Amino acid sequence: MGKMNGTARFRSFKEFYPFYLQEHSNSTCRLLHFIGTSLIVLIIAAAVVRGVYGLLWFIPLAGYGFAWAGHFFFEHNRPATFKYPFYSLLGDWVMYRDMLIGRVRF
């Protein structure tokens, strides 16, 4: 991990993911992320099946709403989205998968 302007910079997602998991150590925060990501999947499915693509506008509300509530009220930290938007988004989906397969606990 390199340093730029006094802040940690990650050269790869492989370097970033352990940091991401550390920032999600609270089980309620992880559960809220899981709920938000599940809602995103349901919103996309409903939009496609019903042909109501206006539903896609609810994706940021579902995803960020639940995740940020977890960080602000339970984890008490700033979401990684603000510093690492791409890695954070990827981290959400990798953690979601890891929770589904039991690699990360709820």
C-alpha positions in Angstrom: 0.0 0.0 0.0 1.5 3.3 -1.1 1.0 6.7 0.5 -0.3 9.8 -1.3 -0.9 13.1 0.4 -0.7 11.4 3.9 -3.6 9.0 3.1 -3.3 5.3 2.4 -3.7 4.3 -1.3 -4.4 0.8 -2.4 -2.8 -0.5 -5.6 -5.3 -3.3 -6.0 -8.6 -4.6 -4.8 -6.8 -7.5 -3.2 -5.0 -4.9 -1.0 -8.2 -3.0 -0.4 -10.5 -5.8 0.6 -9.0 -6.6 4.0 -9.3 -2.9 4.9 -12.9 -2.9 3.6 -13.8 -5.9 5.9 -12.1 -4.1 8.8 -14.4 -1.1 8.2 -17.4 -3.5 8.4 -16.6 -5.3 11.6 -20.0 -4.6 13.2 -22.5 -7.3 12.4 -25.4 -5.0 12.2 -23.6 -2.8 9.7 -22.8 -6.0 7.6 -26.5 -7.1 7.8 -27.7 -3.6 6.7 -25.3 -3.8 3.7 -26.7 -7.3 2.9 -30.2 -6.0 3.1 -29.4 -3.0 0.8 -27.6 -5.1 -1.7 -30.4 -7.7 -1.7 -32.9 -4.9 -2.4 -30.8 -3.7 -5.3 -31.0 -7.2 -6.8 -34.8 -7.3 -6.3 -35.2 -3.8 -7.7 -33.3 -4.7 -10.9 -35.3 -7.9 -11.2 -38.6 -6.2 -10.8 -37.7 -3.4 -13.2 -36.7 -6.0 -15.9 -39.5 -8.4 -15.4 -42.2 -5.7 -15.2 -40.5 -3.4 -17.8 -40.8 -0.5 -15.3 -37.3 0.9 -15.6 -38.2 3.9 -13.4 -37.7 1.6 -10.5 -34.0 1.8 -11.1 -34.0 5.3 -9.5 -34.5 3.5 -6.2 -31.2 1.7 -6.4 -29.0 4.4 -4.8 -31.6 4.9 -2.0 -31.7 1.1 -1.2 -27.9 0.6 -1.5 -26.5 3.7 0.1 -29.4 4.2 2.5 -28.9 0.9 4.3 -25.1 0.9 4.0 -24.7 4.4 5.3 -27.1 3.9 8.2 -24.9 0.9 9.2 -21.8 3.0 9.1 -23.2 6.1 10.9 -25.3 4.4 13.6 -23.5 1.1 14.2 -20.0 1.1 12.8 -19.4 4.8 13.7 -17.1 5.4 10.8 -17.1 7.0 7.4 -18.1 4.8 4.5 -15.1 3.8 2.3 -17.2 5.1 -0.7 -16.0 8.6 0.0 -12.3 7.8 -0.5 -12.5 4.7 -2.7 -15.7 4.7 -4.7 -14.9 2.0 -7.2 -13.2 -0.4 -4.7 -16.0 0.2 -2.2 -18.7 -0.7 -4.7 -16.7 -3.8 -5.7 -16.2 -4.6 -2.0 -20.0 -4.4 -1.4 -20.6 -7.1 -4.0 -17.6 -9.3 -2.9 -18.7 -9.1 0.7 -22.3 -9.9 -0.3 -21.1 -13.0 -2.1 -18.8 -13.9 0.8 -21.8 -13.6 3.2 -23.9 -15.8 0.9 -21.3 -18.6 0.8 -20.5 -18.2 4.6 -17.0 -16.8 4.2 -18.1 -13.6 6.0 -20.6 -13.9 8.9 -23.7 -11.8 9.2 
